[in-house]
């Protein structure tokens, strides 16, 4: 027998009873999960509508700079704090190894937040809600968000992006 000729005898053995039960349980469960997928977009309260567009990273960089210049109110450890117009547009720039700026938002207002990266792929994970998005160079995601609670919400990068990955954090501040 060589690798090219099939073995003469069937090499598997019939499934055991436990194995069969587990396969059926797994199949039924996965079909159930599949059948309720529509639930999240239709009923899920934290489903965030997302639009995405292509953008030139340099153009995005410049837009973020203009946005910060226009609406900056403060800074925390060198990171600008920006208060965009209530219910308006805002930007979050992910780059190694920071999210800039820190956004100050009003509770109950709906914002359009433009998220992109200008170097490598980063993750955007808003805590403690655990809302996760990707920040990709060349693409901008528009997150339509309406903060429901006040407080400070950390953003962490959850996509490995280099040596400073574990230091890459940001923040949203929501006030009344
Ligand atoms: Cu950015 Cu990990």
Backbone and ligand atoms as CSV (ligand in chain L), in Angstrom:
chain,resi,resn,atom,element,x,y,z
A,1,UNK,N,N,0.840,-1.202,0.000
A,1,UNK,CA,C,0.000,0.000,0.000
A,1,UNK,C,C,0.876,1.252,0.000
A,2,UNK,N,N,0.521,2.208,-0.840
A,2,UNK,CA,C,1.228,3.492,-0.812
A,2,UNK,C,C,0.193,4.573,-0.498
A,3,UNK,N,N,0.650,5.828,-0.483
A,3,UNK,CA,C,-0.268,6.929,-0.197
A,3,UNK,C,C,-1.313,7.047,-1.300
A,4,UNK,N,N,-1.039,6.503,-2.463
A,4,UNK,CA,C,-1.950,6.668,-3.588
A,4,UNK,C,C,-2.989,5.558,-3.705
A,5,UNK,N,N,-2.733,4.459,-3.032
A,5,UNK,CA,C,-3.737,3.397,-3.095
A,5,UNK,C,C,-4.507,3.371,-1.785
A,6,UNK,N,N,-5.824,3.271,-1.888
A,6,UNK,CA,C,-6.623,3.299,-0.654
A,6,UNK,C,C,-6.397,2.040,0.160
A,7,UNK,N,N,-6.530,2.155,1.479
A,7,UNK,CA,C,-6.396,0.961,2.300
A,7,UNK,C,C,-7.494,-0.031,1.936
A,8,UNK,N,N,-7.195,-1.273,2.036
A,8,UNK,CA,C,-8.141,-2.282,1.614
A,8,UNK,C,C,-9.356,-2.403,2.516
A,9,UNK,N,N,-9.189,-1.939,3.734
A,9,UNK,CA,C,-10.241,-2.208,4.707
A,9,UNK,C,C,-10.711,-0.855,5.262
A,10,UNK,N,N,-11.973,-0.738,5.573
A,10,UNK,CA,C,-12.495,0.515,6.139
A,10,UNK,C,C,-11.835,0.753,7.499
A,11,UNK,N,N,-11.318,1.984,7.692
A,11,UNK,CA,C,-10.540,2.217,8.908
A,11,UNK,C,C,-11.365,2.727,10.071
A,12,UNK,N,N,-12.595,3.147,9.794
A,12,UNK,CA,C,-13.368,3.674,10.921
A,12,UNK,C,C,-14.232,2.577,11.522
A,13,UNK,N,N,-14.709,2.892,12.702
A,13,UNK,CA,C,-15.611,1.941,13.365
A,13,UNK,C,C,-16.953,2.654,13.529
A,14,UNK,N,N,-18.013,1.934,13.649
A,14,UNK,CA,C,-19.318,2.586,13.794
A,14,UNK,C,C,-19.333,3.489,15.025
A,15,UNK,N,N,-20.180,4.555,14.969
A,15,UNK,CA,C,-20.263,5.496,16.091
A,15,UNK,C,C,-20.811,4.803,17.325
A,16,UNK,N,N,-20.241,5.207,18.474
A,16,UNK,CA,C,-20.773,4.705,19.729
A,16,UNK,C,C,-22.064,5.450,20.055
A,17,UNK,N,N,-22.802,4.968,21.036
A,17,UNK,CA,C,-24.096,5.557,21.385
A,17,UNK,C,C,-23.921,6.995,21.919
A,18,UNK,N,N,-22.943,7.178,22.816
A,18,UNK,CA,C,-22.713,8.509,23.392
A,18,UNK,C,C,-22.349,9.519,22.305
A,19,UNK,N,N,-21.521,9.072,21.403
A,19,UNK,CA,C,-21.088,9.949,20.324
A,19,UNK,C,C,-22.282,10.411,19.486
A,20,UNK,N,N,-23.155,9.455,19.209
A,20,UNK,CA,C,-24.359,9.762,18.415
A,20,UNK,C,C,-25.222,10.798,19.138
A,21,UNK,N,N,-25.410,10.557,20.445
A,21,UNK,CA,C,-26.250,11.490,21.215
A,21,UNK,C,C,-25.660,12.898,21.160
A,22,UNK,N,N,-24.334,12.987,21.357
A,22,UNK,CA,C,-23.699,14.312,21.345
A,22,UNK,C,C,-23.826,14.984,19.994
A,23,UNK,N,N,-23.676,14.212,18.942
A,23,UNK,CA,C,-23.806,14.801,17.611
A,23,UNK,C,C,-25.212,15.337,17.395
A,24,UNK,N,N,-26.218,14.578,17.866
A,24,UNK,CA,C,-27.605,15.026,17.686
A,24,UNK,C,C,-27.874,16.266,18.534
A,25,UNK,N,N,-27.392,16.253,19.788
A,25,UNK,CA,C,-27.575,17.432,20.653
A,25,UNK,C,C,-26.937,18.655,19.991
A,26,UNK,N,N,-25.705,18.486,19.488
A,26,UNK,CA,C,-25.001,19.603,18.848
A,26,UNK,C,C,-25.740,20.107,17.624
A,27,UNK,N,N,-26.263,19.184,16.850
A,27,UNK,CA,C,-26.973,19.569,15.626
A,27,UNK,C,C,-28.253,20.337,15.960
A,28,UNK,N,N,-29.012,19.800,16.930
A,28,UNK,CA,C,-30.273,20.451,17.305
A,28,UNK,C,C,-29.994,21.847,17.865
A,29,UNK,N,N,-28.978,21.940,18.706
A,29,UNK,CA,C,-28.651,23.237,19.310
A,29,UNK,C,C,-28.218,24.247,18.242
A,30,UNK,N,N,-27.388,23.808,17.311
A,30,UNK,CA,C,-26.925,24.753,16.291
A,30,UNK,C,C,-28.080,25.178,15.387
A,31,UNK,N,N,-29.022,24.261,15.115
A,31,UNK,CA,C,-30.184,24.648,14.306
A,31,UNK,C,C,-31.062,25.636,15.073
A,32,UNK,N,N,-31.187,25.400,16.384
A,32,UNK,CA,C,-31.970,26.326,17.206
A,32,UNK,C,C,-31.323,27.720,17.190
A,33,UNK,N,N,-30.004,27.774,17.409
A,33,UNK,CA,C,-29.305,29.064,17.428
A,33,UNK,C,C,-29.444,29.772,16.076
A,34,UNK,N,N,-29.360,29.004,15.024
A,34,UNK,CA,C,-29.496,29.566,13.685
A,34,UNK,C,C,-30.898,30.154,13.498
A,35,UNK,N,N,-31.905,29.431,14.032
A,35,UNK,CA,C,-33.281,29.876,13.800
A,35,UNK,C,C,-33.618,31.142,14.581
A,36,UNK,N,N,-32.838,31.473,15.624
A,36,UNK,CA,C,-33.154,32.689,16.387
A,36,UNK,C,C,-32.184,33.842,16.063
A,37,UNK,N,N,-31.392,33.696,15.022
A,37,UNK,CA,C,-30.436,34.765,14.676
A,37,UNK,C,C,-31.118,36.094,14.389
A,38,UNK,N,N,-32.323,36.016,13.804
A,38,UNK,CA,C,-33.036,37.254,13.475
A,38,UNK,C,C,-33.388,38.058,14.723
A,39,UNK,N,N,-33.417,37.391,15.863
A,39,UNK,CA,C,-33.828,38.035,17.115
A,39,UNK,C,C,-32.950,39.256,17.442
A,40,UNK,N,N,-31.616,39.114,17.260
A,40,UNK,CA,C,-30.716,40.195,17.665
A,40,UNK,C,C,-30.927,41.468,16.877
A,41,UNK,N,N,-30.916,41.424,15.546
A,41,UNK,CA,C,-31.134,42.684,14.835
A,41,UNK,C,C,-32.531,43.252,15.032
A,42,UNK,N,N,-33.549,42.374,15.241
A,42,UNK,CA,C,-34.922,42.887,15.309
A,42,UNK,C,C,-35.268,43.358,16.721
A,43,UNK,N,N,-34.895,42.586,17.730
A,43,UNK,CA,C,-35.309,42.878,19.099
A,43,UNK,C,C,-34.143,43.331,19.977
A,44,UNK,N,N,-32.931,42.907,19.660
A,44,UNK,CA,C,-31.773,43.199,20.507
A,44,UNK,C,C,-31.576,44.694,20.691
A,45,UNK,N,N,-31.537,45.131,21.941
A,45,UNK,CA,C,-31.480,46.565,22.206
A,45,UNK,C,C,-30.103,47.151,21.957
A,46,UNK,N,N,-29.100,46.313,21.858
A,46,UNK,CA,C,-27.760,46.858,21.688
A,46,UNK,C,C,-27.224,46.613,20.291
A,47,UNK,N,N,-28.108,46.329,19.394
A,47,UNK,CA,C,-27.665,46.154,18.028
A,47,UNK,C,C,-27.394,47.527,17.436
A,48,UNK,N,N,-26.179,47.715,16.996
A,48,UNK,CA,C,-25.802,49.030,16.500
A,48,UNK,C,C,-25.802,49.027,14.977
A,49,UNK,N,N,-26.577,49.927,14.383
A,49,UNK,CA,C,-26.546,49.995,12.921
A,49,UNK,C,C,-25.177,50.472,12.452
A,50,UNK,N,N,-24.621,49.792,11.510
A,50,UNK,CA,C,-23.297,50.133,11.015
A,50,UNK,C,C,-23.351,50.365,9.525
A,51,UNK,N,N,-22.701,51.423,9.101
A,51,UNK,CA,C,-22.486,51.610,7.671
A,51,UNK,C,C,-20.981,51.616,7.483
A,52,UNK,N,N,-20.531,51.249,6.317
A,52,UNK,CA,C,-19.089,51.330,6.098
A,52,UNK,C,C,-18.801,51.879,4.712
A,53,UNK,N,N,-17.712,52.613,4.646
A,53,UNK,CA,C,-17.297,53.236,3.391
A,53,UNK,C,C,-15.795,53.081,3.257
A,54,UNK,N,N,-15.328,53.225,2.049
A,54,UNK,CA,C,-13.892,53.279,1.836
A,54,UNK,C,C,-13.425,54.700,2.107
A,55,UNK,N,N,-12.245,54.824,2.687
A,55,UNK,CA,C,-11.677,56.161,2.879
A,55,UNK,C,C,-10.156,56.074,2.773
A,56,UNK,N,N,-9.567,57.119,2.255
A,56,UNK,CA,C,-8.118,57.202,2.190
A,56,UNK,C,C,-7.606,57.489,3.606
A,57,UNK,N,N,-6.688,56.677,4.144
A,57,UNK,CA,C,-6.227,56.885,5.524
A,57,UNK,C,C,-5.725,58.303,5.786
A,58,UNK,N,N,-5.040,58.914,4.825
A,58,UNK,CA,C,-4.549,60.280,5.039
A,58,UNK,C,C,-5.716,61.254,5.172
A,59,UNK,N,N,-6.748,61.046,4.363
A,59,UNK,CA,C,-7.917,61.930,4.439
A,59,UNK,C,C,-8.606,61.763,5.788
A,60,UNK,N,N,-8.668,60.530,6.278
A,60,UNK,CA,C,-9.302,60.295,7.575
A,60,UNK,C,C,-8.513,61.000,8.681
A,61,UNK,N,N,-7.190,60.851,8.618
A,61,UNK,CA,C,-6.299,61.492,9.580
A,61,UNK,C,C,-6.568,62.998,9.631
A,62,UNK,N,N,-6.664,63.610,8.464
A,62,UNK,CA,C,-6.885,65.063,8.405
A,62,UNK,C,C,-8.251,65.444,8.957
A,63,UNK,N,N,-9.257,64.610,8.677
A,63,UNK,CA,C,-10.596,64.906,9.190
A,63,UNK,C,C,-10.614,64.856,10.710
A,64,UNK,N,N,-9.902,63.858,11.275
A,64,UNK,CA,C,-9.859,63.745,12.734
A,64,UNK,C,C,-9.165,64.977,13.320
A,65,UNK,N,N,-8.071,65.393,12.683
A,65,UNK,CA,C,-7.354,66.588,13.153
A,65,UNK,C,C,-8.266,67.816,13.154
A,66,UNK,N,N,-9.016,67.979,12.084
A,66,UNK,CA,C,-9.930,69.136,11.995
A,66,UNK,C,C,-11.017,69.046,13.055
A,67,UNK,N,N,-11.526,67.839,13.262
A,67,UNK,CA,C,-12.582,67.615,14.263
A,67,UNK,C,C,-12.075,67.979,15.657
A,68,UNK,N,N,-10.847,67.532,15.961
A,68,UNK,CA,C,-10.280,67.810,17.283
A,68,UNK,C,C,-10.046,69.317,17.447
A,69,UNK,N,N,-9.471,69.917,16.428
A,69,UNK,CA,C,-9.171,71.345,16.474
A,69,UNK,C,C,-10.431,72.169,16.764
A,70,UNK,N,N,-11.524,71.724,16.171
A,70,UNK,CA,C,-12.747,72.492,16.259
A,70,UNK,C,C,-13.469,72.332,17.595
A,71,UNK,N,N,-13.467,71.126,18.163
A,71,UNK,CA,C,-14.333,70.872,19.314
A,71,UNK,C,C,-13.597,70.476,20.593
A,72,UNK,N,N,-12.274,70.594,20.600
A,72,UNK,CA,C,-11.530,70.175,21.800
A,72,UNK,C,C,-11.883,71.046,22.994
A,73,UNK,N,N,-12.121,70.422,24.155
A,73,UNK,CA,C,-12.425,71.198,25.355
A,73,UNK,C,C,-11.389,70.975,26.450
A,74,UNK,N,N,-10.575,69.941,26.314
A,74,UNK,CA,C,-9.679,69.583,27.420
A,74,UNK,C,C,-8.691,68.548,26.894
A,75,UNK,N,N,-7.801,68.083,27.780
A,75,UNK,CA,C,-7.011,66.914,27.401
A,75,UNK,C,C,-6.663,66.096,28.645
A,76,UNK,N,N,-6.527,64.791,28.448
A,76,UNK,CA,C,-6.189,63.878,29.538
A,76,UNK,C,C,-4.914,63.168,29.126
A,77,UNK,N,N,-3.844,63.354,29.891
A,77,UNK,CA,C,-2.534,62.753,29.572
A,77,UNK,C,C,-2.142,62.948,28.109
A,78,UNK,N,N,-2.373,64.142,27.612
A,78,UNK,CA,C,-1.965,64.433,26.245
A,78,UNK,C,C,-2.965,64.014,25.178
A,79,UNK,N,N,-4.018,63.283,25.582
A,79,UNK,CA,C,-5.044,62.882,24.604
A,79,UNK,C,C,-6.169,63.927,24.643
A,80,UNK,N,N,-6.497,64.508,23.502
A,80,UNK,CA,C,-7.533,65.537,23.505
A,80,UNK,C,C,-8.903,64.997,23.930
A,81,UNK,N,N,-9.636,65.820,24.664
A,81,UNK,CA,C,-11.025,65.503,24.998
A,81,UNK,C,C,-11.885,66.410,24.133
A,82,UNK,N,N,-12.817,65.829,23.434
A,82,UNK,CA,C,-13.576,66.573,22.436
A,82,UNK,C,C,-15.059,66.421,22.703
A,83,UNK,N,N,-15.773,67.544,22.636
A,83,UNK,CA,C,-17.215,67.494,22.809
A,83,UNK,C,C,-17.872,67.855,21.485
A,84,UNK,N,N,-18.328,66.851,20.754
A,84,UNK,CA,C,-18.934,67.142,19.453
A,84,UNK,C,C,-20.317,67.769,19.634
A,85,UNK,N,N,-20.864,68.382,18.598
A,85,UNK,CA,C,-22.216,68.941,18.704
A,85,UNK,C,C,-23.194,67.835,19.119
A,86,UNK,N,N,-24.141,68.183,20.013
A,86,UNK,CA,C,-25.080,67.177,20.519
A,86,UNK,C,C,-25.859,66.583,19.351
A,87,UNK,N,N,-25.833,65.277,19.268
A,87,UNK,CA,C,-26.542,64.602,18.179
A,87,UNK,C,C,-25.851,64.743,16.839
A,88,UNK,N,N,-24.574,65.087,16.863
A,88,UNK,CA,C,-23.876,65.313,15.602
A,88,UNK,C,C,-22.927,64.192,15.231
A,89,UNK,N,N,-21.915,64.559,14.480
A,89,UNK,CA,C,-20.952,63.576,14.015
A,89,UNK,C,C,-19.690,63.659,14.866
A,90,UNK,N,N,-19.042,62.520,15.027
A,90,UNK,CA,C,-17.817,62.482,15.823
A,90,UNK,C,C,-16.859,61.488,15.196
A,91,UNK,N,N,-15.605,61.583,15.581
A,91,UNK,CA,C,-14.588,60.710,15.001
A,91,UNK,C,C,-13.817,59.997,16.097
A,92,UNK,N,N,-13.446,58.758,15.823
A,92,UNK,CA,C,-12.484,58.067,16.678
A,92,UNK,C,C,-11.421,57.453,15.767
A,93,UNK,N,N,-10.208,57.847,16.040
A,93,UNK,CA,C,-9.073,57.412,15.240
A,93,UNK,C,C,-8.293,56.368,16.032
A,94,UNK,N,N,-8.224,55.158,15.495
A,94,UNK,CA,C,-7.438,54.104,16.128
A,94,UNK,C,C,-6.082,54.064,15.444
A,95,UNK,N,N,-5.026,54.125,16.246
A,95,UNK,CA,C,-3.686,53.979,15.668
A,95,UNK,C,C,-2.784,53.427,16.764
A,96,UNK,N,N,-1.654,52.892,16.351
A,96,UNK,CA,C,-0.745,52.303,17.326
A,96,UNK,C,C,-0.193,53.433,18.201
A,97,UNK,N,N,-0.437,53.454,19.477
A,97,UNK,CA,C,-1.272,52.571,20.271
A,97,UNK,C,C,-2.229,53.427,21.093
A,98,UNK,N,N,-3.153,54.049,20.401
A,98,UNK,CA,C,-4.141,54.879,21.111
A,98,UNK,C,C,-5.414,55.026,20.303
A,99,UNK,N,N,-6.480,55.443,21.025
A,99,UNK,CA,C,-7.704,55.888,20.379
A,99,UNK,C,C,-7.788,57.380,20.659
A,100,UNK,N,N,-7.918,58.163,19.602
A,100,UNK,CA,C,-8.036,59.592,19.840
A,100,UNK,C,C,-9.189,60.126,19.049
A,101,UNK,N,N,-9.893,61.127,19.543
A,101,UNK,CA,C,-9.776,61.704,20.882
A,101,UNK,C,C,-10.651,60.937,21.873
A,102,UNK,N,N,-10.683,61.452,23.135
A,102,UNK,CA,C,-11.692,61.005,24.091
A,102,UNK,C,C,-12.945,61.802,23.754
A,103,UNK,N,N,-14.065,61.113,23.588
A,103,UNK,CA,C,-15.299,61.827,23.230
A,103,UNK,C,C,-16.134,62.078,24.469
A,104,UNK,N,N,-16.703,63.285,24.512
A,104,UNK,CA,C,-17.626,63.597,25.596
A,104,UNK,C,C,-19.011,63.729,24.970
A,105,UNK,N,N,-19.912,62.820,25.345
A,105,UNK,CA,C,-21.226,62.763,24.710
A,105,UNK,C,C,-22.330,63.039,25.712
A,106,UNK,N,N,-23.489,63.431,25.189
A,106,UNK,CA,C,-24.664,63.656,26.043
A,106,UNK,C,C,-25.558,62.435,26.020
A,107,UNK,N,N,-26.009,62.053,27.199
A,107,UNK,CA,C,-26.904,60.910,27.288
A,107,UNK,C,C,-28.191,61.173,26.488
A,108,UNK,N,N,-28.652,60.168,25.797
A,108,UNK,CA,C,-29.922,60.262,25.077
A,108,UNK,C,C,-29.820,60.843,23.675
A,109,UNK,N,N,-28.678,61.455,23.342
A,109,UNK,CA,C,-28.531,62.029,21.999
A,109,UNK,C,C,-27.953,60.952,21.073
A,110,UNK,N,N,-28.351,60.993,19.836
A,110,UNK,CA,C,-27.852,60.000,18.876
A,110,UNK,C,C,-26.718,60.590,18.053
A,111,UNK,N,N,-25.596,59.926,18.097
A,111,UNK,CA,C,-24.395,60.399,17.384
A,111,UNK,C,C,-24.048,59.460,16.248
A,112,UNK,N,N,-23.412,60.022,15.262
A,112,UNK,CA,C,-22.798,59.194,14.214
A,112,UNK,C,C,-21.295,59.246,14.429
A,113,UNK,N,N,-20.728,58.115,14.798
A,113,UNK,CA,C,-19.308,58.077,15.130
A,113,UNK,C,C,-18.537,57.373,14.012
A,114,UNK,N,N,-17.586,58.082,13.449
A,114,UNK,CA,C,-16.772,57.547,12.365
A,114,UNK,C,C,-15.522,56.916,12.952
A,115,UNK,N,N,-15.353,55.624,12.692
A,115,UNK,CA,C,-14.234,54.887,13.275
A,115,UNK,C,C,-13.359,54.321,12.164
A,116,UNK,N,N,-12.058,54.606,12.255
A,116,UNK,CA,C,-11.135,54.004,11.296
A,116,UNK,C,C,-9.736,53.964,11.888
A,117,UNK,N,N,-8.853,53.309,11.184
A,117,UNK,CA,C,-7.451,53.220,11.580
A,117,UNK,C,C,-6.624,53.812,10.448
A,118,UNK,N,N,-5.415,54.260,10.799
A,118,UNK,CA,C,-4.560,54.759,9.718
A,118,UNK,C,C,-3.273,53.956,9.604
A,119,UNK,N,N,-3.133,52.885,10.387
A,119,UNK,CA,C,-1.932,52.057,10.211
A,119,UNK,C,C,-2.290,50.586,10.000
A,120,UNK,N,N,-2.589,49.893,11.085
A,120,UNK,CA,C,-2.906,48.470,10.957
A,120,UNK,C,C,-4.306,48.215,11.499
A,121,UNK,N,N,-4.717,46.974,11.450
A,121,UNK,CA,C,-6.033,46.623,11.973
A,121,UNK,C,C,-6.037,46.677,13.493
A,122,UNK,N,N,-7.031,47.365,14.046
A,122,UNK,CA,C,-7.215,47.403,15.493
A,122,UNK,C,C,-8.618,46.913,15.818
A,123,UNK,N,N,-8.791,46.514,17.065
A,123,UNK,CA,C,-10.130,46.179,17.535
A,123,UNK,C,C,-10.659,47.334,18.347
A,124,UNK,N,N,-11.965,47.470,18.398
A,124,UNK,CA,C,-12.600,48.520,19.181
A,124,UNK,C,C,-13.624,47.812,20.047
A,125,UNK,N,N,-13.354,47.763,21.345
A,125,UNK,CA,C,-14.261,47.067,22.238
A,125,UNK,C,C,-14.688,48.034,23.326
A,126,UNK,N,N,-15.982,48.355,23.325
A,126,UNK,CA,C,-16.497,49.316,24.287
A,126,UNK,C,C,-16.960,48.566,25.523
A,127,UNK,N,N,-16.371,48.930,26.656
A,127,UNK,CA,C,-16.653,48.247,27.926
A,127,UNK,C,C,-17.523,49.129,28.820
A,128,UNK,N,N,-18.286,48.553,29.735
A,128,UNK,CA,C,-18.475,47.121,29.969
A,128,UNK,C,C,-19.575,46.518,29.091
A,129,UNK,N,N,-20.018,47.251,28.071
A,129,UNK,CA,C,-21.124,46.749,27.243
A,129,UNK,C,C,-20.663,45.626,26.331
A,130,UNK,N,N,-19.333,45.569,26.114
A,130,UNK,CA,C,-18.778,44.560,25.228
A,130,UNK,C,C,-19.330,44.689,23.812
A,131,UNK,N,N,-19.355,45.928,23.316
A,131,UNK,CA,C,-19.727,46.147,21.918
A,131,UNK,C,C,-18.430,46.171,21.123
A,132,UNK,N,N,-18.347,45.328,20.105
A,132,UNK,CA,C,-17.082,45.148,19.405
A,132,UNK,C,C,-17.158,45.495,17.930
A,133,UNK,N,N,-16.180,46.259,17.490
A,133,UNK,CA,C,-16.086,46.619,16.077
A,133,UNK,C,C,-14.625,46.506,15.650
A,134,UNK,N,N,-14.409,46.580,14.349
A,134,UNK,CA,C,-13.052,46.550,13.826
A,134,UNK,C,C,-12.689,47.942,13.326
A,135,UNK,N,N,-11.436,48.311,13.474
A,135,UNK,CA,C,-10.948,49.549,12.869
A,135,UNK,C,C,-9.919,49.144,11.824
A,136,UNK,N,N,-10.248,49.414,10.579
A,136,UNK,CA,C,-9.396,48.970,9.472
A,136,UNK,C,C,-8.927,50.158,8.659
A,137,UNK,N,N,-7.629,50.178,8.325
A,137,UNK,CA,C,-7.176,51.258,7.454
A,137,UNK,C,C,-7.837,51.133,6.084
A,138,UNK,N,N,-8.274,52.271,5.541
A,138,UNK,CA,C,-8.915,52.238,4.222
A,138,UNK,C,C,-10.423,52.137,4.281
A,139,UNK,N,N,-10.954,51.815,5.474
A,139,UNK,CA,C,-12.408,51.722,5.624
A,139,UNK,C,C,-12.826,52.531,6.834
A,140,UNK,N,N,-13.979,53.189,6.720
A,140,UNK,CA,C,-14.496,53.876,7.901
A,140,UNK,C,C,-15.837,53.246,8.238
A,141,UNK,N,N,-16.017,52.930,9.517
A,141,UNK,CA,C,-17.295,52.414,9.999
A,141,UNK,C,C,-18.030,53.562,10.657
A,142,UNK,N,N,-19.312,53.656,10.358
A,142,UNK,CA,C,-20.121,54.681,11.009
A,142,UNK,C,C,-21.023,53.980,12.007
A,143,UNK,N,N,-20.795,54.267,13.283
A,143,UNK,CA,C,-21.592,53.657,14.339
A,143,UNK,C,C,-22.645,54.669,14.768
A,144,UNK,N,N,-23.895,54.272,14.707
A,144,UNK,CA,C,-24.950,55.154,15.191
A,144,UNK,C,C,-25.239,54.763,16.632
A,145,UNK,N,N,-24.867,55.647,17.540
A,145,UNK,CA,C,-24.920,55.318,18.964
A,145,UNK,C,C,-25.759,56.318,19.735
A,146,UNK,N,N,-26.551,55.796,20.660
A,146,UNK,CA,C,-27.298,56.661,21.581
A,146,UNK,C,C,-26.962,56.216,22.990
A,147,UNK,N,N,-26.064,56.935,23.684
A,147,UNK,CA,C,-25.710,56.491,25.041
A,147,UNK,C,C,-26.925,56.544,25.970
A,148,UNK,N,N,-27.124,55.476,26.727
A,148,UNK,CA,C,-28.274,55.414,27.634
A,148,UNK,C,C,-27.885,55.693,29.076
A,149,UNK,N,N,-26.599,55.508,29.397
A,149,UNK,CA,C,-26.157,55.697,30.774
A,149,UNK,C,C,-25.034,56.715,30.805
A,150,UNK,N,N,-24.936,57.405,31.951
A,150,UNK,CA,C,-23.821,58.330,32.096
A,150,UNK,C,C,-22.641,57.589,32.708
A,151,UNK,N,N,-21.463,58.181,32.559
A,151,UNK,CA,C,-20.278,57.570,33.147
A,151,UNK,C,C,-19.134,57.563,32.161
A,152,UNK,N,N,-18.072,56.865,32.564
A,152,UNK,CA,C,-16.900,56.748,31.693
A,152,UNK,C,C,-16.819,55.320,31.179
A,153,UNK,N,N,-16.705,55.184,29.885
A,153,UNK,CA,C,-16.707,53.857,29.261
A,153,UNK,C,C,-15.382,53.622,28.560
A,154,UNK,N,N,-14.584,52.707,29.088
A,154,UNK,CA,C,-13.287,52.453,28.467
A,154,UNK,C,C,-13.429,51.746,27.122
A,155,UNK,N,N,-12.511,52.066,26.238
A,155,UNK,CA,C,-12.417,51.375,24.956
A,155,UNK,C,C,-11.096,50.618,24.990
A,156,UNK,N,N,-11.109,49.346,24.657
A,156,UNK,CA,C,-9.850,48.614,24.583
A,156,UNK,C,C,-9.681,48.041,23.187
A,157,UNK,N,N,-8.421,47.915,22.800
A,157,UNK,CA,C,-8.116,47.300,21.513
A,157,UNK,C,C,-8.076,45.798,21.740
A,158,UNK,N,N,-8.896,45.064,21.025
A,158,UNK,CA,C,-8.906,43.607,21.223
A,158,UNK,C,C,-8.465,42.859,19.960
A,159,UNK,N,N,-7.638,43.527,19.185
A,159,UNK,CA,C,-7.070,42.864,18.005
A,159,UNK,C,C,-5.567,43.100,18.112
A,160,UNK,N,N,-4.792,42.016,18.141
A,160,UNK,CA,C,-3.358,42.215,18.360
A,160,UNK,C,C,-2.753,43.090,17.258
A,161,UNK,N,N,-2.096,44.200,17.664
A,161,UNK,CA,C,-1.669,45.177,16.659
A,161,UNK,C,C,-0.202,45.555,16.806
A,162,UNK,N,N,0.515,44.923,17.715
A,162,UNK,CA,C,1.934,45.249,17.864
A,162,UNK,C,C,2.343,45.258,19.315
A,163,UNK,N,N,3.567,45.704,19.565
A,163,UNK,CA,C,4.130,45.604,20.911
A,163,UNK,C,C,3.358,46.393,21.959
A,164,UNK,N,N,2.719,47.481,21.538
A,164,UNK,CA,C,1.995,48.295,22.516
A,164,UNK,C,C,0.515,47.962,22.579
A,165,UNK,N,N,0.126,46.851,21.989
A,165,UNK,CA,C,-1.295,46.458,21.930
A,165,UNK,C,C,-1.985,46.533,23.289
A,166,UNK,N,N,-1.310,45.984,24.301
A,166,UNK,CA,C,-1.943,45.924,25.625
A,166,UNK,C,C,-2.094,47.300,26.268
A,167,UNK,N,N,-1.429,48.306,25.694
A,167,UNK,CA,C,-1.535,49.654,26.271
A,167,UNK,C,C,-2.580,50.494,25.539
A,168,UNK,N,N,-3.163,49.918,24.503
A,168,UNK,CA,C,-4.019,50.716,23.625
A,168,UNK,C,C,-5.438,50.800,24.184
A,169,UNK,N,N,-5.706,51.929,24.816
A,169,UNK,CA,C,-7.034,52.135,25.393
A,169,UNK,C,C,-7.538,53.528,25.062
A,170,UNK,N,N,-8.808,53.705,25.196
A,170,UNK,CA,C,-9.433,55.011,24.991
A,170,UNK,C,C,-10.624,55.130,25.914
A,171,UNK,N,N,-11.463,56.122,25.652
A,171,UNK,CA,C,-12.551,56.351,26.588
A,171,UNK,C,C,-13.691,57.136,25.943
A,172,UNK,N,N,-14.916,56.830,26.356
A,172,UNK,CA,C,-16.064,57.691,26.045
A,172,UNK,C,C,-16.572,58.217,27.387
A,173,UNK,N,N,-16.888,59.496,27.413
A,173,UNK,CA,C,-17.464,60.057,28.632
A,173,UNK,C,C,-18.894,60.480,28.303
A,174,UNK,N,N,-19.840,60.009,29.112
A,174,UNK,CA,C,-21.230,60.362,28.851
A,174,UNK,C,C,-21.769,61.141,30.037
A,175,UNK,N,N,-22.340,62.321,29.764
A,175,UNK,CA,C,-22.875,63.157,30.843
A,175,UNK,C,C,-24.320,63.524,30.519
A,176,UNK,N,N,-24.981,64.079,31.531
A,176,UNK,CA,C,-26.371,64.511,31.332
A,176,UNK,C,C,-26.412,65.888,30.693
L,1,LIG,CU1,CU,-4.537,48.222,18.594
L,1,LIG,CU2,CU,-4.258,46.084,19.574
